[in-house]
Amino acid sequence: MRKRILSQGAEVVSTVDKNWLDLEGLAQAEVSSEDAAHPIESALVPNTGSGWRAAQTGKQTVRLLFDTPQKIRGIRLVFQENERERTHEFLLRWSADSGQSYREIARQQYNFSPPGTTQEFEDYAVELHGLTTLELTIVPDIGGGSAYASIAQLRLA
């Protein structure tokens, strides 16, 4: 595993320059809830806002349903928490049969501890052939607190 420790305020740069997919044109998004001020497009489309945020606390799901099967080689997830200390967990999985069955890509927990640790950055190199559905489930606070799930960025290449 390659790993880097980034200092506070350092710009995160991917080790591989990717050609991100136009998710707006290729897929339909389903969300379990959505804050009107933070729509899913803000996380999927570069430079369009501060990311997606759920309208309700607790476990949330974001699902991308592709019009045609895709070949995916990279996934970037960025989560941001500037206000409260919490541990969140996410499950990222994919389907080649329109959601009839899924394969797990990653399951991870992360501790946010503002003001020091405020951003989780995940960059996965994958080989997903025939992807029709990508699903991200987020438990915003595994301790049972009243946190809102959010995603600063979700990109696919």
DRENTORKOL-3810 file (N, C-alpha, C; in nm, 4 decimals):
REM DRENTORKOL-3810
@n.u->0.0851; n.v->-0.1175; n.w->0.0000; ca.u->0.0000; ca.v->0.0000; ca.w->0.0000; c.u->0.0892; c.v->0.1231; c.w->0.0000
@n.u->0.0587; n.v->0.2141; n.w->-0.0909; ca.u->0.1283; ca.v->0.3425; ca.w->-0.0915; c.u->0.0513; c.v->0.4385; c.w->-0.0035
@n.u->0.1234; n.v->0.5167; n.w->0.0755; ca.u->0.0584; ca.v->0.6054; ca.w->0.1700; c.u->0.1381; c.v->0.7334; c.w->0.1838
@n.u->0.0648; n.v->0.8466; n.w->0.2000; ca.u->0.1276; ca.v->0.9757; ca.w->0.2258; c.u->0.0554; c.v->1.0418; c.w->0.3408
@n.u->0.1290; n.v->1.1106; n.w->0.4233; ca.u->0.0704; ca.v->1.1925; ca.w->0.5284; c.u->0.0766; c.v->1.3363; c.w->0.4800
@n.u->-0.0405; n.v->1.4000; n.w->0.4754; ca.u->-0.0486; ca.v->1.5377; ca.w->0.4275; c.u->-0.0569; c.v->1.6315; c.w->0.5458
@n.u->0.0154; n.v->1.7400; n.w->0.5387; ca.u->0.0089; ca.v->1.8386; ca.w->0.6455; c.u->-0.1191; c.v->1.9196; c.w->0.6314
@n.u->-0.1625; n.v->1.9803; n.w->0.7415; ca.u->-0.2844; ca.v->2.0620; ca.w->0.7415; c.u->-0.2738; c.v->2.1715; c.w->0.6362
@n.u->-0.3780; n.v->2.1850; n.w->0.5545; ca.u->-0.3813; ca.v->2.2899; ca.w->0.4537; c.u->-0.3103; c.v->2.2530; c.w->0.3251
@n.u->-0.2504; n.v->2.1357; n.w->0.3165; ca.u->-0.1817; ca.v->2.0959; ca.w->0.1935; c.u->-0.2841; c.v->2.0589; c.w->0.0877
@n.u->-0.2538; n.v->2.0901; n.w->-0.0344; ca.u->-0.3424; ca.v->2.0541; ca.w->-0.1442; c.u->-0.3231; c.v->1.9070; c.w->-0.1772
@n.u->-0.4345; n.v->1.8354; n.w->-0.1893; ca.u->-0.4283; ca.v->1.6938; ca.w->-0.2203; c.u->-0.4218; c.v->1.6783; c.w->-0.3715
@n.u->-0.3239; n.v->1.6049; n.w->-0.4181; ca.u->-0.3065; ca.v->1.5841; ca.w->-0.5614; c.u->-0.3049; c.v->1.4350; c.w->-0.5875
@n.u->-0.3842; n.v->1.3904; n.w->-0.6824; ca.u->-0.3880; ca.v->1.2495; ca.w->-0.7172; c.u->-0.2563; c.v->1.2087; c.w->-0.7809
@n.u->-0.2173; n.v->1.0831; n.w->-0.7568; ca.u->-0.0934; ca.v->1.0336; ca.w->-0.8154; c.u->-0.1102; c.v->1.0035; c.w->-0.9639
@n.u->-0.2337; n.v->0.9959; n.w->-1.0092; ca.u->-0.2610; ca.v->0.9677; ca.w->-1.1493; c.u->-0.3573; c.v->1.0733; c.w->-1.2014
@n.u->-0.3233; n.v->1.1342; n.w->-1.3152; ca.u->-0.4132; ca.v->1.2317; ca.w->-1.3769; c.u->-0.5253; c.v->1.1539; c.w->-1.4446
@n.u->-0.6492; n.v->1.1798; n.w->-1.4043; ca.u->-0.7618; ca.v->1.1019; ca.w->-1.4556; c.u->-0.8507; c.v->1.1890; c.w->-1.5443
@n.u->-0.9169; n.v->1.1241; n.w->-1.6370; ca.u->-1.0208; ca.v->1.1878; ca.w->-1.7171; c.u->-1.1531; c.v->1.1510; c.w->-1.6525
@n.u->-1.2070; n.v->1.2414; n.w->-1.5721; ca.u->-1.3292; ca.v->1.2126; ca.w->-1.4985; c.u->-1.4479; c.v->1.2039; c.w->-1.5924
@n.u->-1.5382; n.v->1.1116; n.w->-1.5649; ca.u->-1.6576; ca.v->1.0925; ca.w->-1.6464; c.u->-1.7591; c.v->1.2037; c.w->-1.6219
@n.u->-1.8372; n.v->1.2323; n.w->-1.7243; ca.u->-1.9473; ca.v->1.3273; ca.w->-1.7151; c.u->-2.0667; c.v->1.2521; c.w->-1.6562
@n.u->-2.0749; n.v->1.2477; n.w->-1.5248; ca.u->-2.1783; ca.v->1.1683; ca.w->-1.4598; c.u->-2.3184; c.v->1.2215; c.w->-1.4856
@n.u->-2.3307; n.v->1.3515; n.w->-1.5030; ca.u->-2.4626; ca.v->1.4089; ca.w->-1.5332; c.u->-2.5196; c.v->1.3528; c.w->-1.6626
@n.u->-2.4332; n.v->1.3328; n.w->-1.7615; ca.u->-2.4789; ca.v->1.2830; ca.w->-1.8906; c.u->-2.4883; c.v->1.1315; c.w->-1.9005
@n.u->-2.4224; n.v->1.0598; n.w->-1.8088; ca.u->-2.4146; ca.v->0.9142; ca.w->-1.8183; c.u->-2.5035; c.v->0.8388; c.w->-1.7211
@n.u->-2.5478; n.v->0.9060; n.w->-1.6152; ca.u->-2.6175; ca.v->0.8334; ca.w->-1.5100; c.u->-2.7299; c.v->0.9149; c.w->-1.4479
@n.u->-2.8192; n.v->0.8426; n.w->-1.3837; ca.u->-2.9238; ca.v->0.9018; ca.w->-1.3021; c.u->-2.8835; c.v->0.8783; c.w->-1.1572
@n.u->-2.9051; n.v->0.9766; n.w->-1.0719; ca.u->-2.8707; ca.v->0.9629; ca.w->-0.9309; c.u->-2.9967; c.v->0.9396; c.w->-0.8484
@n.u->-2.9849; n.v->0.8502; n.w->-0.7519; ca.u->-3.0889; ca.v->0.8284; ca.w->-0.6515; c.u->-3.0262; c.v->0.8585; c.w->-0.5159
@n.u->-3.0976; n.v->0.9338; n.w->-0.4343; ca.u->-3.0490; ca.v->0.9660; ca.w->-0.3003; c.u->-3.1614; c.v->0.9388; c.w->-0.2001
@n.u->-3.1246; n.v->0.8935; n.w->-0.0815; ca.u->-3.2260; ca.v->0.8638; ca.w->0.0193; c.u->-3.2862; c.v->0.9916; c.w->0.0770
@n.u->-3.2102; n.v->1.1001; n.w->0.0783; ca.u->-3.2613; ca.v->1.2328; ca.w->0.1134; c.u->-3.1616; c.v->1.3358; c.w->0.0638
@n.u->-3.2056; n.v->1.4614; n.w->0.0569; ca.u->-3.1175; ca.v->1.5642; ca.w->0.0022; c.u->-3.1548; c.v->1.7013; c.w->0.0568
@n.u->-3.0553; n.v->1.7713; n.w->0.1090; ca.u->-3.0717; ca.v->1.9100; ca.w->0.1509; c.u->-3.0778; c.v->1.9936; c.w->0.0234
@n.u->-3.1815; n.v->2.0737; n.w->0.0073; ca.u->-3.1998; ca.v->2.1523; ca.w->-0.1151; c.u->-3.0821; c.v->2.2452; c.w->-0.1436
@n.u->-3.0116; n.v->2.2889; n.w->-0.0399; ca.u->-2.8969; ca.v->2.3776; ca.w->-0.0584; c.u->-2.7701; c.v->2.3016; c.w->-0.0961
@n.u->-2.7735; n.v->2.1680; n.w->-0.0872; ca.u->-2.6565; ca.v->2.0841; ca.w->-0.1167; c.u->-2.6980; c.v->1.9631; c.w->-0.2001
@n.u->-2.7381; n.v->1.9857; n.w->-0.3259; ca.u->-2.7854; ca.v->1.8750; ca.w->-0.4101; c.u->-2.6709; c.v->1.7823; c.w->-0.4534
@n.u->-2.7053; n.v->1.6624; n.w->-0.4945; ca.u->-2.6058; ca.v->1.5626; ca.w->-0.5335; c.u->-2.5172; c.v->1.6115; c.w->-0.6476
@n.u->-2.5699; n.v->1.6953; n.w->-0.7358; ca.u->-2.4895; ca.v->1.7485; ca.w->-0.8462; c.u->-2.3648; c.v->1.8211; c.w->-0.7947
@n.u->-2.3738; n.v->1.8816; n.w->-0.6753; ca.u->-2.2592; ca.v->1.9536; ca.w->-0.6195; c.u->-2.1416; c.v->1.8622; c.w->-0.5889
@n.u->-2.1679; n.v->1.7332; n.w->-0.5675; ca.u->-2.0608; ca.v->1.6374; ca.w->-0.5416; c.u->-2.0132; c.v->1.5693; c.w->-0.6694
@n.u->-2.1015; n.v->1.5602; n.w->-0.7682; ca.u->-2.0710; ca.v->1.4854; ca.w->-0.8905; c.u->-2.0090; c.v->1.5685; c.w->-1.0015
@n.u->-2.0400; n.v->1.6967; n.w->-1.0038; ca.u->-1.9954; ca.v->1.7845; ca.w->-1.1116; c.u->-1.8926; c.v->1.8829; c.w->-1.0562
@n.u->-1.7704; n.v->1.8849; n.w->-1.1103; ca.u->-1.6660; ca.v->1.9742; ca.w->-1.0591; c.u->-1.7081; c.v->2.1213; c.w->-1.0586
@n.u->-1.6676; n.v->2.1920; n.w->-0.9556; ca.u->-1.6870; ca.v->2.3370; ca.w->-0.9432; c.u->-1.8324; c.v->2.3814; c.w->-0.9448
@n.u->-1.9219; n.v->2.3013; n.w->-0.8838; ca.u->-2.0633; ca.v->2.3396; ca.w->-0.8833; c.u->-2.1196; c.v->2.3593; c.w->-0.7433
@n.u->-2.0368; n.v->2.3604; n.w->-0.6412; ca.u->-2.0890; ca.v->2.3826; ca.w->-0.5072; c.u->-2.0067; c.v->2.3134; c.w->-0.4012
@n.u->-2.0672; n.v->2.3050; n.w->-0.2834; ca.u->-1.9959; ca.v->2.2526; ca.w->-0.1675; c.u->-2.0220; c.v->2.1050; c.w->-0.1416
@n.u->-2.0803; n.v->2.0352; n.w->-0.2354; ca.u->-2.1050; ca.v->1.8931; ca.w->-0.2184; c.u->-2.2469; c.v->1.8622; c.w->-0.1748
@n.u->-2.2755; n.v->1.7323; n.w->-0.1681; ca.u->-2.4076; ca.v->1.6833; ca.w->-0.1306; c.u->-2.4178; c.v->1.6701; c.w->0.0203
@n.u->-2.5403; n.v->1.6929; n.w->0.0704; ca.u->-2.5687; ca.v->1.6711; ca.w->0.2117; c.u->-2.7109; c.v->1.6178; c.w->0.2249
@n.u->-2.7271; n.v->1.5230; n.w->0.3151; ca.u->-2.8590; ca.v->1.4657; ca.w->0.3407; c.u->-2.9492; c.v->1.5665; c.w->0.4112
@n.u->-3.0787; n.v->1.5512; n.w->0.3922; ca.u->-3.1755; ca.v->1.6374; ca.w->0.4594; c.u->-3.2091; c.v->1.5854; c.w->0.5989
@n.u->-3.1793; n.v->1.4561; n.w->0.6230; ca.u->-3.2076; ca.v->1.3945; ca.w->0.7520; c.u->-3.0810; c.v->1.3328; c.w->0.8088
@n.u->-3.0789; n.v->1.3176; n.w->0.9395; ca.u->-2.9655; ca.v->1.2520; ca.w->1.0044; c.u->-2.9753; c.v->1.1011; c.w->0.9829
@n.u->-2.8672; n.v->1.0328; n.w->1.0146; ca.u->-2.8671; ca.v->0.8866; ca.w->1.0074; c.u->-2.8162; c.v->0.8332; c.w->0.8747
@n.u->-2.8252; n.v->0.7031; n.w->0.8610; ca.u->-2.7739; ca.v->0.6300; ca.w->0.7452; c.u->-2.8397; c.v->0.6785; c.w->0.6161
@n.u->-2.7562; n.v->0.6967; n.w->0.5118; ca.u->-2.8043; ca.v->0.7477; ca.w->0.3824; c.u->-2.7419; c.v->0.6681; c.w->0.2689
@n.u->-2.8105; n.v->0.6683; n.w->0.1550; ca.u->-2.7620; ca.v->0.5974; ca.w->0.0364; c.u->-2.7632; c.v->0.6907; c.w->-0.0838
@n.u->-2.6551; n.v->0.6845; n.w->-0.1607; ca.u->-2.6454; ca.v->0.7534; ca.w->-0.2895; c.u->-2.6181; c.v->0.6449; c.w->-0.3922
@n.u->-2.6976; n.v->0.6426; n.w->-0.4971; ca.u->-2.6843; ca.v->0.5394; ca.w->-0.5994; c.u->-2.6772; c.v->0.6056; c.w->-0.7366
@n.u->-2.5820; n.v->0.5626; n.w->-0.8184; ca.u->-2.5719; ca.v->0.6080; ca.w->-0.9574; c.u->-2.6138; c.v->0.4941; c.w->-1.0483
@n.u->-2.7143; n.v->0.5198; n.w->-1.1328; ca.u->-2.7677; ca.v->0.4208; ca.w->-1.2262; c.u->-2.7266; c.v->0.4633; c.w->-1.3669
@n.u->-2.6402; n.v->0.3853; n.w->-1.4288; ca.u->-2.5858; ca.v->0.4223; ca.w->-1.5593; c.u->-2.6768; c.v->0.3783; c.w->-1.6725
@n.u->-2.6882; n.v->0.4641; n.w->-1.7752; ca.u->-2.7705; ca.v->0.4353; ca.w->-1.8921; c.u->-2.7156; c.v->0.3163; c.w->-1.9701
@n.u->-2.5841; n.v->0.3059; n.w->-1.9783; ca.u->-2.5183; ca.v->0.1941; ca.w->-2.0455; c.u->-2.4049; c.v->0.1443; c.w->-1.9557
@n.u->-2.3677; n.v->0.0177; n.w->-1.9635; ca.u->-2.2583; ca.v->-0.0349; ca.w->-1.8805; c.u->-2.1288; c.v->0.0426; c.w->-1.9037
@n.u->-2.0553; n.v->0.0638; n.w->-1.7948; ca.u->-1.9335; ca.v->0.1441; ca.w->-1.7983; c.u->-1.8115; c.v->0.0624; c.w->-1.7569
@n.u->-1.6964; n.v->0.1040; n.w->-1.8063; ca.u->-1.5683; ca.v->0.0520; ca.w->-1.7603; c.u->-1.5071; c.v->0.1617; c.w->-1.6733
@n.u->-1.4876; n.v->0.1314; n.w->-1.5455; ca.u->-1.4385; ca.v->0.2304; ca.w->-1.4494; c.u->-1.3001; c.v->0.1888; c.w->-1.4021
@n.u->-1.2049; n.v->0.2841; n.w->-1.4051; ca.u->-1.0689; ca.v->0.2547; ca.w->-1.3587; c.u->-1.0289; c.v->0.3325; c.w->-1.2347
@n.u->-1.1090; n.v->0.4316; n.w->-1.1998; ca.u->-1.0747; ca.v->0.5089; ca.w->-1.0810; c.u->-1.1978; c.v->0.5673; c.w->-1.0141
@n.u->-1.1935; n.v->0.5735; n.w->-0.8822; ca.u->-1.3017; ca.v->0.6328; ca.w->-0.8024; c.u->-1.2377; c.v->0.7247; c.w->-0.6989
@n.u->-1.2881; n.v->0.8454; n.w->-0.6922; ca.u->-1.2423; ca.v->0.9409; ca.w->-0.5905; c.u->-1.3603; c.v->0.9779; c.w->-0.5021
@n.u->-1.3379; n.v->0.9686; n.w->-0.3724; ca.u->-1.4350; ca.v->1.0109; ca.w->-0.2722; c.u->-1.3675; c.v->1.1104; c.w->-0.1798
@n.u->-1.4350; n.v->1.2217; n.w->-0.1535; ca.u->-1.3853; ca.v->1.3190; ca.w->-0.0572; c.u->-1.5007; c.v->1.3519; c.w->0.0378
@n.u->-1.4716; n.v->1.3401; n.w->0.1668; ca.u->-1.5667; ca.v->1.3744; ca.w->0.2717; c.u->-1.5061; c.v->1.4877; c.w->0.3538
@n.u->-1.5894; n.v->1.5825; n.w->0.3957; ca.u->-1.5430; ca.v->1.6998; ca.w->0.4697; c.u->-1.6295; c.v->1.7178; c.w->0.5936
@n.u->-1.5664; n.v->1.7410; n.w->0.7074; ca.u->-1.6379; ca.v->1.7708; ca.w->0.8322; c.u->-1.5602; c.v->1.8765; c.w->0.9081
@n.u->-1.6133; n.v->1.9984; n.w->0.9127; ca.u->-1.5434; ca.v->2.1105; ca.w->0.9759; c.u->-1.5962; c.v->2.1440; c.w->1.1151
@n.u->-1.7084; n.v->2.0844; n.w->1.1566; ca.u->-1.7753; ca.v->2.1302; ca.w->1.2776; c.u->-1.7675; c.v->2.0370; c.w->1.3969
@n.u->-1.7884; n.v->1.9065; n.w->1.3761; ca.u->-1.8019; ca.v->1.8188; ca.w->1.4914; c.u->-1.7139; c.v->1.6950; c.w->1.4822
@n.u->-1.6720; n.v->1.6495; n.w->1.5979; ca.u->-1.5935; ca.v->1.5264; ca.w->1.6059; c.u->-1.6889; c.v->1.4083; c.w->1.5911
@n.u->-1.6549; n.v->1.3158; n.w->1.5028; ca.u->-1.7382; ca.v->1.1982; ca.w->1.4814; c.u->-1.6603; c.v->1.0943; c.w->1.4027
@n.u->-1.7103; n.v->0.9721; n.w->1.4050; ca.u->-1.6550; ca.v->0.8645; ca.w->1.3224; c.u->-1.7642; c.v->0.8227; c.w->1.2261
@n.u->-1.7345; n.v->0.8308; n.w->1.0974; ca.u->-1.8337; ca.v->0.7863; ca.w->1.0001; c.u->-1.7844; c.v->0.6578; c.w->0.9345
@n.u->-1.8773; n.v->0.5893; n.w->0.8721; ca.u->-1.8451; ca.v->0.4662; ca.w->0.7996; c.u->-1.9139; c.v->0.4724; c.w->0.6642
@n.u->-1.8438; n.v->0.4269; n.w->0.5617; ca.u->-1.9088; ca.v->0.4172; ca.w->0.4319; c.u->-1.8839; c.v->0.2799; c.w->0.3724
@n.u->-1.9764; n.v->0.2398; n.w->0.2859; ca.u->-1.9674; ca.v->0.1167; ca.w->0.2093; c.u->-1.9869; c.v->0.1550; c.w->0.0633
@n.u->-1.8893; n.v->0.1218; n.w->-0.0200; ca.u->-1.8954; ca.v->0.1495; ca.w->-0.1628; c.u->-1.9026; c.v->0.0156; c.w->-0.2336
@n.u->-2.0040; n.v->-0.0018; n.w->-0.3180; ca.u->-2.0176; ca.v->-0.1285; ca.w->-0.3897; c.u->-2.0725; c.v->-0.1030; c.w->-0.5293
@n.u->-2.0583; n.v->-0.2057; n.w->-0.6155; ca.u->-2.0987; ca.v->-0.1895; ca.w->-0.7545; c.u->-2.1742; c.v->-0.3123; c.w->-0.8027
@n.u->-2.2494; n.v->-0.2897; n.w->-0.9110; ca.u->-2.3282; ca.v->-0.3964; ca.w->-0.9706; c.u->-2.3114; c.v->-0.3939; c.w->-1.1217
@n.u->-2.3099; n.v->-0.5120; n.w->-1.1806; ca.u->-2.3067; ca.v->-0.5244; ca.w->-1.3269; c.u->-2.4427; c.v->-0.5703; c.w->-1.3802
@n.u->-2.5399; n.v->-0.5883; n.w->-1.2897; ca.u->-2.6718; ca.v->-0.6362; ca.w->-1.3315; c.u->-2.7845; c.v->-0.5462; c.w->-1.2795
@n.u->-2.7617; n.v->-0.4173; n.w->-1.2876; ca.u->-2.8605; ca.v->-0.3155; ca.w->-1.2497; c.u->-2.9107; c.v->-0.3294; c.w->-1.1066
@n.u->-2.8225; n.v->-0.3673; n.w->-1.0172; ca.u->-2.8569; ca.v->-0.3717; ca.w->-0.8759; c.u->-2.9168; c.v->-0.5013; c.w->-0.8259
@n.u->-2.9170; n.v->-0.6039; n.w->-0.9078; ca.u->-2.9679; ca.v->-0.7340; ca.w->-0.8625; c.u->-2.8704; c.v->-0.8001; c.w->-0.7652
@n.u->-2.7414; n.v->-0.7786; n.w->-0.7875; ca.u->-2.6375; ca.v->-0.8279; ca.w->-0.6968; c.u->-2.5261; c.v->-0.7235; c.w->-0.6929
@n.u->-2.4524; n.v->-0.7217; n.w->-0.5838; ca.u->-2.3469; ca.v->-0.6209; ca.w->-0.5651; c.u->-2.2160; c.v->-0.6872; c.w->-0.5232
@n.u->-2.1071; n.v->-0.6181; n.w->-0.5570; ca.u->-1.9730; ca.v->-0.6562; ca.w->-0.5114; c.u->-1.9145; c.v->-0.5369; c.w->-0.4367
@n.u->-1.8549; n.v->-0.5650; n.w->-0.3226; ca.u->-1.7986; ca.v->-0.4602; ca.w->-0.2390; c.u->-1.6664; c.v->-0.4099; c.w->-0.2965
@n.u->-1.6503; n.v->-0.2783; n.w->-0.2994; ca.u->-1.5246; ca.v->-0.2141; ca.w->-0.3392; c.u->-1.4469; c.v->-0.1750; c.w->-0.2142
@n.u->-1.5150; n.v->-0.1083; n.w->-0.1213; ca.u->-1.4483; ca.v->-0.0620; ca.w->0.0004; c.u->-1.5508; c.v->-0.0414; c.w->0.1107
@n.u->-1.5051; n.v->-0.0696; n.w->0.2331; ca.u->-1.5819; ca.v->-0.0391; ca.w->0.3537; c.u->-1.4809; c.v->0.0242; c.w->0.4483
@n.u->-1.5110; n.v->0.1429; n.w->0.4945; ca.u->-1.4104; ca.v->0.2145; ca.w->0.5722; c.u->-1.4738; c.v->0.3020; c.w->0.6784
@n.u->-1.4034; n.v->0.3156; n.w->0.7895; ca.u->-1.4403; ca.v->0.4114; ca.w->0.8934; c.u->-1.3338; c.v->0.5194; c.w->0.8960
@n.u->-1.3758; n.v->0.6399; n.w->0.9352; ca.u->-1.2822; ca.v->0.7509; ca.w->0.9423; c.u->-1.3220; c.v->0.8404; c.w->1.0591
@n.u->-1.2217; n.v->0.8857; n.w->1.1348; ca.u->-1.2450; ca.v->0.9745; ca.w->1.2485; c.u->-1.2191; c.v->1.1199; c.w->1.2083
@n.u->-1.3229; n.v->1.2010; n.w->1.2148; ca.u->-1.3076; ca.v->1.3449; ca.w->1.1960; c.u->-1.2849; c.v->1.4062; c.w->1.3339
@n.u->-1.1902; n.v->1.4992; n.w->1.3415; ca.u->-1.1598; ca.v->1.5637; ca.w->1.4674; c.u->-1.1205; c.v->1.7090; c.w->1.4416
@n.u->-1.2203; n.v->1.7935; n.w->1.4041; ca.u->-1.1899; ca.v->1.9336; ca.w->1.3759; c.u->-1.1299; c.v->2.0022; c.w->1.4973
@n.u->-1.0419; n.v->2.0971; n.w->1.4788; ca.u->-1.0032; ca.v->2.1585; ca.w->1.3523; c.u->-0.8879; c.v->2.0866; c.w->1.2822
@n.u->-0.8318; n.v->1.9855; n.w->1.3433; ca.u->-0.7143; ca.v->1.9215; ca.w->1.2841; c.u->-0.7438; c.v->1.8259; c.w->1.1704
@n.u->-0.8330; n.v->1.7313; n.w->1.1915; ca.u->-0.8625; ca.v->1.6299; ca.w->1.0908; c.u->-1.0032; c.v->1.6547; c.w->1.0380
@n.u->-1.0113; n.v->1.7161; n.w->0.9215; ca.u->-1.1420; ca.v->1.7577; ca.w->0.8684; c.u->-1.1752; c.v->1.6978; c.w->0.7320
@n.u->-1.0801; n.v->1.6306; n.w->0.6683; ca.u->-1.1065; ca.v->1.5807; ca.w->0.5332; c.u->-1.0574; c.v->1.4372; c.w->0.5170
@n.u->-1.1444; n.v->1.3545; n.w->0.4602; ca.u->-1.1084; ca.v->1.2181; ca.w->0.4221; c.u->-1.1034; c.v->1.2150; c.w->0.2703
@n.u->-0.9929; n.v->1.1686; n.w->0.2168; ca.u->-0.9700; ca.v->1.1644; ca.w->0.0723; c.u->-0.9398; c.v->1.0199; c.w->0.0352
@n.u->-1.0234; n.v->0.9596; n.w->-0.0492; ca.u->-1.0037; ca.v->0.8213; ca.w->-0.0934; c.u->-0.9942; c.v->0.8202; c.w->-0.2450
@n.u->-0.8895; n.v->0.7598; n.w->-0.2979; ca.u->-0.8666; ca.v->0.7518; ca.w->-0.4420; c.u->-0.8399; c.v->0.6045; c.w->-0.4738
@n.u->-0.9373; n.v->0.5354; n.w->-0.5339; ca.u->-0.9271; ca.v->0.3928; ca.w->-0.5603; c.u->-0.8949; c.v->0.3656; c.w->-0.7067
@n.u->-0.7950; n.v->0.2829; n.w->-0.7305; ca.u->-0.7672; ca.v->0.2313; ca.w->-0.8645; c.u->-0.8431; c.v->0.0995; c.w->-0.8755
@n.u->-0.9339; n.v->0.0909; n.w->-0.9717; ca.u->-1.0192; ca.v->-0.0272; ca.w->-0.9874; c.u->-1.0232; c.v->-0.0684; c.w->-1.1336
@n.u->-1.0719; n.v->-0.1870; n.w->-1.1593; ca.u->-1.1015; ca.v->-0.2353; ca.w->-1.2950; c.u->-1.2413; c.v->-0.2941; c.w->-1.2901
@n.u->-1.3414; n.v->-0.2092; n.w->-1.3100; ca.u->-1.4809; ca.v->-0.2515; ca.w->-1.3048; c.u->-1.5363; c.v->-0.2511; c.w->-1.4471
@n.u->-1.5617; n.v->-0.3674; n.w->-1.5009; ca.u->-1.6116; ca.v->-0.3805; ca.w->-1.6373; c.u->-1.7615; c.v->-0.4100; c.w->-1.6338
@n.u->-1.8379; n.v->-0.3348; n.w->-1.7097; ca.u->-1.9817; ca.v->-0.3563; ca.w->-1.7168; c.u->-2.0590; c.v->-0.2985; c.w->-1.5998
@n.u->-2.0032; n.v->-0.1988; n.w->-1.5321; ca.u->-2.0714; ca.v->-0.1371; ca.w->-1.4183; c.u->-2.2016; c.v->-0.0720; c.w->-1.4643
@n.u->-2.3111; n.v->-0.1078; n.w->-1.3991; ca.u->-2.4403; ca.v->-0.0454; ca.w->-1.4282; c.u->-2.4905; c.v->0.0368; c.w->-1.3106
@n.u->-2.4456; n.v->0.0012; n.w->-1.1877; ca.u->-2.4902; ca.v->0.0703; ca.w->-1.0676; c.u->-2.3739; c.v->0.0840; c.w->-0.9702
@n.u->-2.3580; n.v->0.2034; n.w->-0.9153; ca.u->-2.2607; ca.v->0.2283; ca.w->-0.8091; c.u->-2.3391; c.v->0.2775; c.w->-0.6891
@n.u->-2.3157; n.v->0.2160; n.w->-0.5734; ca.u->-2.3913; ca.v->0.2513; ca.w->-0.4541; c.u->-2.2960; c.v->0.2874; c.w->-0.3405
@n.u->-2.3244; n.v->0.3994; n.w->-0.2759; ca.u->-2.2479; ca.v->0.4460; ca.w->-0.1612; c.u->-2.3448; c.v->0.4620; c.w->-0.0445
@n.u->-2.3200; n.v->0.3869; n.w->0.0624; ca.u->-2.3999; ca.v->0.3967; ca.w->0.1841; c.u->-2.3120; c.v->0.4606; c.w->0.2910
@n.u->-2.3670; n.v->0.5595; n.w->0.3604; ca.u->-2.2914; ca.v->0.6337; ca.w->0.4610; c.u->-2.3651; c.v->0.6301; c.w->0.5943
@n.u->-2.2945; n.v->0.5911; n.w->0.6980; ca.u->-2.3423; ca.v->0.6059; ca.w->0.8355; c.u->-2.2610; c.v->0.7237; c.w->0.8905
@n.u->-2.3221; n.v->0.8403; n.w->0.9047; ca.u->-2.2445; ca.v->0.9612; ca.w->0.9368; c.u->-2.1843; c.v->0.9637; c.w->1.0768
@n.u->-2.2419; n.v->0.8884; n.w->1.1699; ca.u->-2.1854; ca.v->0.8826; ca.w->1.3049; c.u->-2.2150; c.v->0.7443; c.w->1.3623
@n.u->-2.1127; n.v->0.6586; n.w->1.3641; ca.u->-2.1348; ca.v->0.5215; ca.w->1.4114; c.u->-2.1631; c.v->0.5169; c.w->1.5610
@n.u->-2.1393; n.v->0.6274; n.w->1.6307; ca.u->-2.1713; ca.v->0.6370; ca.w->1.7726; c.u->-2.3171; c.v->0.6692; c.w->1.7981
@n.u->-2.3949; n.v->0.6851; n.w->1.6917; ca.u->-2.5373; ca.v->0.7104; ca.w->1.7067; c.u->-2.5751; c.v->0.8563; c.w->1.7202
@n.u->-2.4803; n.v->0.9462; n.w->1.7002; ca.u->-2.5101; ca.v->1.0894; ca.w->1.7076; c.u->-2.5994; c.v->1.1348; c.w->1.5932
@n.u->-2.6390; n.v->1.2589; n.w->1.5973; ca.u->-2.7328; ca.v->1.3133; ca.w->1.4983; c.u->-2.6605; c.v->1.3874; c.w->1.3859
@n.u->-2.5613; n.v->1.3236; n.w->1.3258; ca.u->-2.4862; ca.v->1.3856; ca.w->1.2170; c.u->-2.5573; c.v->1.3653; c.w->1.0838
@n.u->-2.5258; n.v->1.4537; n.w->0.9900; ca.u->-2.5795; ca.v->1.4453; ca.w->0.8542; c.u->-2.4729; c.v->1.3869; c.w->0.7614
@n.u->-2.5120; n.v->1.2910; n.w->0.6807; ca.u->-2.4209; ca.v->1.2361; ca.w->0.5804; c.u->-2.3946; c.v->1.3425; c.w->0.4750
@n.u->-2.2717; n.v->1.3425; n.w->0.4234; ca.u->-2.2374; ca.v->1.4381; ca.w->0.3178; c.u->-2.1228; c.v->1.3825; c.w->0.2356
@n.u->-2.1106; n.v->1.4340; n.w->0.1141; ca.u->-2.0008; ca.v->1.3985; ca.w->0.0243; c.u->-1.9535; c.v->1.5271; c.w->-0.0411
@n.u->-1.8266; n.v->1.5592; n.w->-0.0254; ca.u->-1.7720; ca.v->1.6767; ca.w->-0.0915; c.u->-1.7494; c.v->1.6489; c.w->-0.2400
@n.u->-1.6974; n.v->1.5287; n.w->-0.2725; ca.u->-1.6740; ca.v->1.4906; ca.w->-0.4126; c.u->-1.6946; c.v->1.3423; c.w->-0.4325
@n.u->-1.7529; n.v->1.3080; n.w->-0.5458; ca.u->-1.7602; ca.v->1.1706; ca.w->-0.5937; c.u->-1.7309; c.v->1.1766; c.w->-0.7430
@n.u->-1.6171; n.v->1.1222; n.w->-0.7835; ca.u->-1.5740; ca.v->1.1259; ca.w->-0.9237; c.u->-1.5403; c.v->0.9848; c.w->-0.9698
@n.u->-1.5666; n.v->0.9586; n.w->-1.0961; ca.u->-1.5333; ca.v->0.8295; ca.w->-1.1575; c.u->-1.4551; c.v->0.8539; c.w->-1.2854
@n.u->-1.3593; n.v->0.7670; n.w->-1.3106; ca.u->-1.2822; ca.v->0.7754; ca.w->-1.4334; c.u->-1.2820; c.v->0.6404; c.w->-1.5015
END
